[in-house]
Amino acid sequence: MACILLLGAGFSRNWGGWLTGEVFGDLVGRLTDPALVALLNRASSFEEALAQLQNEYARSASVQAQAQLTEFQTAVTSTFGEMNTAFSKIVDFEFQNHSDSMVRTFLMKFDAIFTLNQDLLLELHYLNDNIMLGSPGR
């Protein structure tokens, strides 16, 4: 039977990743259009706000809808870009050196890993590194 791991924001938090509230706060700080801030405050998530802006632009193709969509996409890209830049500067993905307790040893136990995160922590430090080095693996 396949062994599958599902990860959420709590996983990358261990390396300084932001939780939903922190992403929200950062986005609010990047938006200059008060209507976008209001939309973000009404929406259940930034993804929902983005979907609403995309739908409005697809429906109307107005200059205002395009400007709002562009500003929001730029804010989201900048927010995650900042977090991913910090992740890229992490020198050691591990918290300690005992191979049985390494993160890589834990992750190698799974046949598949799915993440709900929009950050690039795993891509930067799990996929790009040779995780078998220093790990007993399975």
C-alpha angles and dihedrals in degrees: 000000000000117000110219130187123204115198132193137181093294089071098060090039086078088069096042098277116157125250122224095272092051092049088049092050092048092050092050089053092053097048118092099179110086090208089060092050089050091049091050090049091051096045123085090229141359088255090060091048090049091050090052091051092047091050092048091050092047090050100045108015086204123161090242093051090049092049092049093047091048093049092049094046090048090052092050092046091049093047094052091037090060092049093046091049089055090049091050090058094057106116098191122032090193127082095208141002105246102114095212090058099042121123090231090055090053094046093049090063091074129083091206135014121202121187130193089198121113092204124095101234096121093041091052100043109018105035098034097045125068094249093186090069109098093006130100088216116199 
